Amino acid sequence: MVALAAKQNSVPVVSVTGMFKLCPMYPHEGQDTLNDLVSPSSVVDYGEMSDSVMSKVEFINPVHDYIAPQLISLYVTNIGGFQPSYIYRLLSEYYHSDDWESFE
């Protein structure tokens, strides 16, 4: 949601990560399969759930989140900073074509 708000307000989003964290495979199944959910107890106390308004709220607490590539303005990696359009080429240079078979 932060990346969507940034796009709406024309604020650039910079992603800082190591190249080893980026995968050459596209998530064909959509973003829902990439999120691991945990208990919302770290966000809200269960004692507050007795409130009539709070009991109608659905809490989703992901461990990590999928950010669509078109929302990122710049990727800063361990080998430098790159525009999103160049990441695909970097991944093809970083991973050998034989490595791609292990992702399937």
HELIX and SHEET records of a PDB file:
HELIX    1   1 VAL A    2  GLN A    8  1                                   7    
HELIX    2   2 MET A   19  LYS A   21  5                                   3    
HELIX    3   3 GLN A   31  LEU A   34  5                                   4    
HELIX    4   4 PRO A   40  SER A   42  5                                   3    
HELIX    5   5 TYR A   46  SER A   50  5                                   5    
HELIX    6   6 MET A   54  LYS A   56  5                                   3    
HELIX    7   7 PRO A   69  LEU A   71  5                                   3    
HELIX    8   8 PRO A   84  TYR A   94  1                                  11    
HELIX    9   9 SER A   97  PHE A  103  1                                   7    
SHEET    1   A 3 VAL A  14  VAL A  16  0                                        
SHEET    2   A 3 LEU A  74  THR A  77  1                                        
SHEET    3   A 3 GLY A  80  PHE A  82 -1                                        
SHEET    1   B 2 LEU A  37  VAL A  38  0                                        
SHEET    2   B 2 ASN A  61  PRO A  62 -1                                        
END                                                                             
